[in-house]
Amino acid sequence: MAGYQLTLDEDYSGNRIQGARSYQEDDFGFDSGKPDDFLMVLADGMGGHKGGAQASSMAIEAFMDAYYRVEGSVRERLRYALIAANRRIADTVETQPELQGMGCTLVAVAINPSLQQLEWISVGDSPLWIYSKGRLKRLNRDHSKRAELQKQVEKGEISAEQAAQDPERNALYSALTGGNIDLIDQVGPYEFVTGNRLLLASDGLFALSKQEIEQVLAQPADNMATVVNALFRMVERKQRKGQDNTTVLVARIPELSPPPFAGKISR
């Protein structure tokens, strides 16, 4: 078998909305150009209108270029690409010191449809979930104070309301800033079979509960673009004051023969 290539909209899709923010700091990209080597990447910028948007955009571009440029295992290529993305930010800050303080989260997933498995690498709090057998499970670690607060809620140490109102709940313990990367989450290979759905998002999707996301993913859908749009509609119906930028990427493995060459897209 020559290998699978996923089809845009039908097997994978992504988009972003600005929410109540005055600017967009999220970015994302896909590359389906090589059989059994599908890449999806998401970054959530920080550092203001100029800095955050630039950081996420350059991180996506540098990561995708580096991943396919280097030889080695998927794990090695993901790590190499992450370092390359961080280096791009460092080089930019060095030549444009006014951008000091910019950075971004990043989560990237490499999917091999023929082997029905994936590998990921992530830094920051952007979530990676898998939906399987009616349940939504977070795969990557949350490098933010939000994760610590949730553990306190589960232990009964604080209430959910207290956690939601903590002014530092979104504080990051690790991000791509051009400096040292304090925490990196990297796991794989992980089983990703036909019938599962993969979901990457920026933290704007935390406007929805786990149960609300499951409700959307449980609905039959002929293509993944429909799922992305349904999640956005649910976020927008919340009409939350200060709603953050929200980016959603969804993928599945079809029960199909390999589709024709799909090529590369970004956004």
Buried (B, 14 or more C-beta within 10 A) or exposed (E): EEEBBBBBEBBBBBBBBBBEBEEBBBBBBBBBBBBBBBBBBBBBBBBBEBBBBBBBBBBBBBBBBBBBEEEEEBBEBBBBBBBBBBBBBEEBBEEEEEBEBBBBBBBBBBBBBEEBBBBBBBBBBBBBBBBBEEEBEEBBBBBBBBBBBBEBBEEEEBEEEEBEEBEEBBEBBBBBBBEEBEEBBBBBBEEBEEEBBBBBBBBBBBBBEEEBBBBBBEEEBEBBBBBBBBBBEBBBEEEEEEBBBBBBBBBBBEEEEBBEEBEEEEE
